[in-house]
Amino acid sequence: MEIIRPGKQDYDELMTLFHDVFTRAHGNETDFEKELPAMCVRDDEHMGKHLAVREDGKLVAALGVYLLPAHVGDTPLLFSTVGNVATHWDYEGRGYMAALMKLAMREIEEKRADVSRLGGLRQRYDRYGYEVAGSDYHFTLTSRNVRLRFPETRHVTFEKIARNDESALAFCRSLYEKGAIRYDRPGESFYLTMIAWQCVPYLARNEKGEAIGYLVASPGGTSLTEAFALDDECFTDMIVGWQKAVGKDISFRLAPYEISLIKRFYDVAEHFSV
């Protein structure tokens, strides 16, 4: 057994391991190249963010340590995500995950990360210090909510944002970077992060054709993973306009500090939870 840091030469083997393990675990096809394009780049830099176990001449376990420079207000911080923890089922029970997690925790300390996050089974990862934390506000908006409580919102149209649409992406970035908590998304990673999990980014325009905001929607359009606008009124117009465009219940999240928007949708949304 050998623990390695993969390089670009290990790209296909690492992607195959992730694909096989997560497809088996979730019962449906998991295509990492489509789901996480910002991670799946065939070079030493992106592959080097992983740790892996090589046994019997093949990769049998791996995880990623993804460092994420961020800002909270004007304060720069270093966040990190530990993710894509995978062990091939034929090699479970040999302590490979524990060995990789130990190295991941050491790397986080050495890199002096301020915060680390990891999604997974609670009792699997609390032994490494991970605990449930943080909150967001989740809303579900229906056609009836919109018809009865938002009759006066302005007309909004939506257009998909292409990967090479520099003008639209610059506008989106300007809104995103005004957020109170935000990750650094340099260069093309801004777009690649928006299209994670096969989501689709849209630019919102008012009746004059002016850009007022943007949102990122799940493939079916019913769940928003990201939404920013010029102001609260534009945000409301955009969310209501999106529900009308989709014609189904939509869900979206707000951060705890977005108080005025929380108050606005708390009084209207069909479902609300923290």
Buried (B, 14 or more C-beta within 10 A) or exposed (E): EEBEEBBBEBBEBBBBBBBBBBBEEEEEEBBBBEBBBBBBBBEBEBBBBBBBBBBEEEBBBBBBBBBBEBBBEEEEBBBBBBBBBBBBEEBEEBEBBEBBBEBBBEBBEEEEBEBBBBEEEEEEBEEBEBEEEEEEBBBBBBBEBBEEBBEEBBEBEBEEBEEEBEEBBEBBBEBBEEBEEBBBBEEEBBBBBBBBEEBBBBBBBBEEEEBBBBBBBBEEBBBBBBBBBBEEEBBBBBBBBBBBBBEEBBBBBBBEEBEEBBEBBEEBBEEBEE
